[in-house]
């Protein structure tokens, strides 16, 4: 005999969560991790990846490579959502992409008491269709809804580490917590 107890499974509100995930914008973050010499002595006091702090907190990415990023949402009851793709594009040091309009809702042109939800639209191939309405900046021609990012940074001959930081608009955070019952999130690659 098989008994089940306390089984909880949320059904994801796919369209809402995917739209919120697409509004999460990635950026390049650069940092130094340190250098060790042939005797494993720190040259600059940071010990590179021999330091457990660097090993766990400073995961690096390779230049001119493609990476796919997604987000998993944590519901208030502790269950996890499926993975949703973040916005993808080519990331450079001078990337100046940003959202023009964060608003998730817009008022009707004929009746201001009617409010519509604004969605980021994706075509059948994964490209964002209405990007001009939301995002401005360089390299937005390759804006995609699959979370695929290419890192293109000027090569440096030192111990510079390429990382990714994500920017989440305040309105999205508020909508996720108050309207969709999300208490947290984490990113996956």
C-alpha positions in Angstrom: 0.0 0.0 0.0 1.1 3.5 -0.8 -0.1 6.5 1.1 0.5 10.2 0.3 0.3 12.9 2.9 0.8 16.7 2.8 1.4 16.7 -0.9 1.4 20.3 -2.2 1.8 21.2 -5.9 1.2 24.6 -7.3 0.0 25.1 -10.8 2.1 27.9 -12.2 0.5 30.9 -13.7 2.8 30.5 -16.8 2.0 33.8 -18.7 2.4 36.0 -15.6 5.6 34.4 -14.3 7.2 34.3 -17.8 6.5 37.9 -18.3 7.9 38.8 -14.9 11.0 36.7 -15.7 11.5 38.5 -19.0 11.6 41.8 -17.2 14.7 40.7 -15.2 17.7 42.2 -17.0 21.2 40.7 -16.9 24.4 42.9 -16.8 28.1 42.1 -16.7 29.9 42.4 -13.4 33.7 42.4 -13.2 35.8 41.6 -10.2 39.3 40.3 -9.3 39.9 37.0 -7.6 43.6 37.2 -6.8 46.8 35.5 -8.0 49.0 32.8 -6.5 52.6 32.1 -7.4 54.2 28.7 -8.0 54.5 28.1 -4.3 50.7 28.8 -3.7 51.6 32.0 -1.9 49.2 34.9 -2.5 50.7 37.7 -4.6 47.9 40.2 -3.8 46.3 38.7 -0.6 43.2 37.2 -2.3 44.5 33.6 -3.0 42.5 33.2 -6.3 40.4 30.0 -6.3 42.4 28.5 -3.4 40.3 30.7 -1.2 37.0 29.0 -0.3 35.3 32.4 -0.2 36.3 33.0 -3.8 35.5 29.5 -4.9 31.9 29.7 -3.7 31.1 33.4 -4.1 32.8 34.3 -7.4 31.8 31.9 -10.1 33.2 33.2 -13.4 32.0 33.0 -17.0 34.2 32.9 -20.1 34.4 35.7 -22.6 32.8 35.2 -26.1 30.7 32.3 -24.8 26.9 31.8 -24.7 25.0 31.2 -21.5 21.4 30.6 -20.8 19.8 32.0 -17.6 16.5 31.3 -16.0 14.7 32.0 -12.7 12.9 29.7 -10.3 10.2 31.3 -8.1 9.6 30.2 -4.6 5.9 30.3 -3.5 4.8 31.3 0.0 4.1 27.6 0.8 7.7 26.7 0.0 7.1 25.0 -3.3 9.1 25.8 -6.4 8.0 26.9 -9.8 9.3 25.7 -13.1 12.3 27.5 -14.6 11.4 30.7 -16.5 13.7 32.3 -19.0 15.1 35.7 -18.3 15.7 38.3 -21.0 18.7 37.4 -23.2 21.0 39.6 -25.3 24.7 40.3 -26.0 26.3 41.7 -22.9 29.3 44.1 -23.1 31.2 46.2 -20.6 29.4 49.3 -22.0 26.0 47.7 -22.3 23.5 50.5 -21.7 20.3 48.5 -22.2 17.5 49.4 -19.8 13.8 49.3 -19.6 12.0 52.3 -20.9 8.7 51.4 -19.3 8.6 49.0 -16.3 4.8 49.3 -16.0 3.0 46.0 -16.0 -0.3 47.7 -16.5 -1.7 50.5 -18.7 -5.0 52.4 -18.7 -7.5 52.0 -21.5 -7.5 54.9 -24.0 -11.2 55.1 -24.1 -12.0 54.5 -20.4 -9.4 55.3 -17.7 -11.1 53.1 -15.1 -10.2 50.0 -17.2 -6.7 48.7 -16.7 -5.0 46.2 -19.0 -2.0 44.0 -18.3 1.0 44.7 -20.6 2.9 41.6 -21.7 6.3 41.2 -23.4 5.5 39.2 -26.6 7.8 36.4 -28.0 7.6 35.0 -31.5 7.8 31.3 -32.4 11.6 31.5 -32.7 12.1 33.0 -29.2 12.8 36.6 -30.3 11.1 39.4 -28.4 8.6 41.1 -30.8 7.7 44.3 -29.0 11.1 45.2 -27.6 10.9 48.9 -28.7 8.1 49.4 -26.3 10.1 48.2 -23.3 13.9 48.3 -23.8 16.4 50.8 -25.2 20.2 50.7 -25.7 22.9 48.9 -27.7 22.6 45.3 -28.8 18.9 45.0 -28.4 18.5 43.7 -31.9 19.4 40.3 -30.6 17.0 40.5 -27.7 15.6 37.1 -27.0 13.1 35.5 -24.7 15.1 32.3 -24.2 17.5 33.7 -21.7 20.5 33.2 -24.0 23.3 35.8 -23.3 26.6 36.2 -25.1 29.5 37.8 -23.1 31.6 40.1 -25.2 34.2 41.9 -23.2 37.6 43.5 -24.1 40.3 40.9 -23.3 42.5 41.7 -20.3 45.7 39.8 -19.3 45.0 39.7 -15.6 42.8 37.9 -13.1 39.6 39.7 -14.0 36.5 37.6 -13.4 33.4 38.0 -15.4 30.1 37.6 -13.5 26.5 38.3 -14.1 24.3 40.5 -12.0 20.5 40.8 -12.5 18.3 43.8 -12.1 14.7 43.3 -11.1 12.3 46.3 -11.4 10.6 47.3 -8.2 7.1 47.0 -9.8 7.9 43.4 -10.7 9.0 42.5 -7.2 5.8 44.0 -5.8 3.6 42.2 -8.3 5.3 38.9 -7.7 4.9 39.1 -3.9 1.5 40.7 -3.6 -0.4 39.4 -6.5 1.2 36.0 -7.4 2.2 34.8 -3.9 5.9 34.6 -4.5 8.2 34.9 -1.5 11.6 34.5 -3.2 13.5 33.4 -6.3 16.9 32.1 -7.4 18.7 32.1 -10.7 19.8 29.0 -12.7 22.1 28.5 -15.6 
